[in-house]
């Protein structure tokens, strides 16, 4: 037999068996890893840990009224953290969101009182003004190409100065006048600042609005074309534009959603306390951003959820009130927030690495 015949393979022979080759696109991950890949998993674990910690160290937290108060504090943060999170998923920031809340409340209060009109007139004008501020921020970002950090920092300073100057000019004071006896106040209060009874415990209506907005935002992100646009422009706006995503429209409307959130929280503040302090709101924007980051939104954009910031806001409310119920010095609140933020970021990092590890 010749060497050529020896090298010829047998007819019908099967190839040698080897290890099955897969790549990252076709490999099917176990269910546990798919769950860990969700951006809200890390903050959920953190929220449970914080809740258990204060249930042990602060017995008053176990009372129903205390938990209702914690949920109320969480909701006032969470309502704003939701649109801020959507904006971050879209790859942008808004540093003016905290003072924009106060600007909205001041607009509604002074317009209603000084012109002696139904408070609903002030509410509607404040909504238009808040949406306009958001649209301005978005337009400046997409038109100039400047980082949203710089654009909204400028807006923050403009609004902060305007809030103080205009309030002093119009009212002669740093706060607005009491509008509780004006037409339409009681109706507006029922929508923005009322309470309802649950088993003998008074729960603020903002808790319901918070959960409704979270459900709506989740549906938009996961079930609509607009949600796909948000993830696309946050991941890579140039690639998104190349496949037909309306990048300018998406970014501007995301800033306007932040304006809507600022309006809603501003109306709650106004109809809860009947008056507004013009110098408030500074620093709140960092709380909203931190709640979104703790909730799993990446600073680079393109990743996150609407459920994560719900747990993030709950952690803030839990710590804020838990320190008081535990009888500790409230000056430690910011220190706790810093530790909580770093811990949540590290947990989110571990979760992402675990979920993507083959």
Secondary structure, DSSP 8 states (H G I E B T S, - for coil): --HHHHHS--TT-----------TTT----HHHHHHTSTTHHHHHHHHHHHHHHHHH-GGGGSHHHHHHHHHHHHHHHHHHHHHHHHHHTT---TTHHHHHHHHHHHHHHHHHHHT--HHHHHHHHHHHHHHHHHHHHHHHHHH---HHHHHHHHHHHHHHHHHHHHHHHHSSSB----TTSTTHHHHHHHHS-EEEETTEEEEHHHHHHHHHHHHHHHHHHHSHHHHHHHHHHH-HHHHHHTT--HHHHHHHHHHHHHHHHHHHHHHHHHHHSS-BTTTTTTHHHHHHHHHHHTT--TTSS---HHHHHHHHHHHHHHHHHHHHTT--GGGHHHHHHHHHHHHHHHHHHHHHHHH--
